Amino acid sequence: MRLRAIFAAIAAVAAGSAVLAAVTDGFRVATTEGAWRLAVAERPRPLPDATLLDQSDRAFRLSALRGRPVLVEFFYTSCPAICGLLVSQFQAVLDALVERPRGREVLLLSVSFDPDRDTVTELADYAARLGDDGRIWRIARVNNPGELRGLLDAFGVVVLPDGVGGFVHNAAIYLIDAEGRLAGVYDPDAAERAIAEATE
Amino acid sequence: MIPGLLLYMMLVAPPVAAWLEGSMVGHMLVQIPLLALAGGLVARAVSGGRGSVLAGFNAGGIPGLLVAVFAVIAWMLPRMLDAALRGALVEAAKLTTVPLLVGAPLAVSWPLLPPVARGFVWANLISHAAVLGWVYSVAPNRLCTSYLFDQQAALGTALLIVAIALLLGWGGVAIVGAPQAARSTQN
């Protein structure tokens, strides 16, 4: 009787551990965001070829940036919280890239997920406030709002209305490699790592 | 068995499930525990007083307890809560496995557990509720991408309240003694 229970307990531990290993990708992640970052790092993902419109009213497709690594962030100009941190990190990234041998190959791209309010005029004002001339750092919106959902899904960006006219969203720096694939997702305060991987 | 089935049917009704899953507190602290309770009520009624074919495999209640513990850990992962909200298959897995793998084995195993094992379970439950409550209260990032930041903080507060309530209740019973035990001692 006891022997059967001992075997059953061992089986329960083995099966339970196997299930936990499966749902945590080998005991490495517990959150959806963590799992996404790990999956992207291990296997770069293709991205939809969305058309964007930057602060200078220049339309361009995402595929047109191929050949150079691109660091991307998603934001909206009226964001009262985390976007400010992201933008200040991008300014620091811009400064850091200039000092790196391969830094000038890297492009920066900020994409608004609030195309209703973030018109080209709004983006131009925003860029002017940041002192961005648009040569390395392009601040853009989707040209066709119908492409926004697919773009956000491809990057793993979850945007929820906050109930007071704004949005709650996950904040990260994304790396598109020279082949146009999503190749890395980094915390906003891990910009150094993003730069290192973009310029390696 | 009827109360357990009725409770289960109520919990899986789409409007009720959607309402409970609308908040982190409702999802983690109401829906999942009630699904386990429903499974436990049915299991107690089905197995009540009779020897089970599986009884030999659950001598002392430890194997059943282990099954419940692993299943609880899996469904408390933020990633699993997100997955249940985003995919019908994972949601169905949750509605099935929480009663079957958490509530039922716990209800069947609890009477078989030695007092020291029950104390171990209570102590772990209280400490984990407190630690998780603290983590959810102070985490700088959203752990579940499907819920807003204030819901995460609310869950943290609720878990801390649960931990304190359990500590007071369990501690009170340990110090003062359960009402039933007190009566039997007096007699």
Interface residues (C-beta under 8 A of the other chain):
Chain A: M1 R2 R4 A5 F7 A8 A9 A11 A12 V13 A15 G16 S17 V19 L20 V23 T24 V29 A30 T31 T32 E33 G34 A35 V158 L160 D162 G163 V168 N170
Chain B: G56 F57 N58 A59 G60 I62 P63 L66 V67 V69 F70 A71 I73 A74 L77 P78 R79 M80 D82 A83 N141 R142 L143 C144 T145 S146 L148 F149
